[in-house]
């Protein structure tokens, strides 16, 4: 003989007994009260006896309901435990997570999140393609990576762009530089000093020039490099100052370089995760994506 009931029927019964209220149980299960009542009625019909005694102010289990409570609790615990075990096995089997990432984010921010992830899932390996914004979008579109960290939205209908945070442009200078003594720096304050910038082929340079042009501000540079990491090396050597996205700069404990906010106007790039609309991420990649979003937003990247 088989009793036909669903897991949610059992959860409904358990919630009503534990919370002693149909109203509170419905809220906890995100169900309407009529839907919850139908679940209970269906379970009672399957068993062939009432499980709950109802009054206008109170609800409690019948003698049969009390007898079934330990069994229902054990069944749900075993069911949930099996699901979590299956999820963890999925994470262990998905040993490789391949992502595309902006070099600026890959240098300082990404290692922090990967270190946190590896403490929980030490068997997962990562392949990180540090690509330009355009190349990163292409890698996602072609299926070469599971998702990308990018600052460019996309008009491709097959791709999704999920915003994570705003990444403001900041001043990077040596600790002994005159501008380092200020709490905030204006764009016109940069004029007397040698400026290190990235080449016009960089998406960051294009974005920065366009935003400054709208504010009728023009920066005169002394050194032009291809990679932002090179500009940091020149700053550290005392050759000048640089303007970079905050994620591309070292933390506040760096012995030589400090960063300062740049205002009037404040310029930032929108950082987000790019993924294929029709694709389902592997369990490991999805878990890492969630950790990435939580860590970035928890670190206060919005600024």
Buried (B, 14 or more C-beta within 10 A) or exposed (E): EEEEBEEBBBBBBBBBBEBEBBEEBBBBBEBEEEEBBBBBBBBBEBBEEBBBEEEEEEBEBBEBBEEBBEEBBEBBEEEEEEEEEEEEEBBBEBEEBBBBBBBBBBBBBBEEBBEBBEEEBEEBEBEBBBBBBEBBBBBBBEEBBBBBBBBBEBEBEEBBBEEBBBBBBBBBBBEEBEBBEBEEBBBEBBEEBBBBBBEEEBBBBEBBBEBBEEEEBEBEBEBBBEBBBBBBEBBBEEBBBBBBBBBBBBEEEBEBBBBBBBEEEEBBBBBBBBBBEEBEBBBBBBBBBEBBBEBBEEEEBEE
